[in-house]
């Protein structure tokens, strides 16, 4: 196990509530500037579209925590949580209402003249039975779930991070052999379905800079449909530096036809944790920091964006005193923000 996908839909507001909150802010969150000169104690608005076209959820977990700490007069805590709440983060679509959630998030983003960032994480036999275990009951259930997501997105702008770890776990031996053929078929089908949408970009997850070598994963990525996708994602929910992630992504890109990639920079400000049990370094490591804020202005032409795919402040799992995967962990969130540059 190298990584866990924590963020799940259990603590997420309903799609209808998200859209309503976004509409209330529509007057101050559309257009090109919005948050450049926002009151640091004011409401959550959008980042400047020219550099960061992704939607900031005004009713996200961090935004709600910020409202609570502000109401309680916790000024120092509010300043730190705001560092997270004011940035766009991935919306992890849940298993029960994929169409409703995808529609709610993409409609809210469209009303704000931004692009929704969605994470799809429901592959059968997900996470090899570890902290984020679960996923669709079988292949047919997964295909129906993907169809629901696609109906929800329609022709609205969206960037989709497809199935963190799904290909990696085919390569590292974590997923049993009898599930490999089906998983490849499901991933390839998901890429095709999502790429049939007018304004959706798809990045198939490709692991991180610390797990192995691009030679081990480029053929599996191709078998899973990366050639039909817009590219691949690296470092999702992990901590490897942006520099190391670029180097890994460039090596991998050269083996898959020059495909572009995106990097999860949500918690990589201090790089990876290097103490303790190597098998558990990915799980709620101490001393980490927020990384580069989301943007399409990156250090390399092959990197389409730095994204916050993992939602900073949400636990990786019940390790090192953390709550269940995907649940907000206040002290960890504050540490990430306080340690950030």
Beta strands, then each sheet from edge to edge (+ up, - down):
strand 1: 91-92
strand 2: 116-120
strand 3: 158-162
strand 4: 200-205
strand 5: 231-234
strand 6: 260-264
strand 7: 303-307
sheet 1: 1+ 2+ 3+ 4+ 5+ 6+ 7+
end
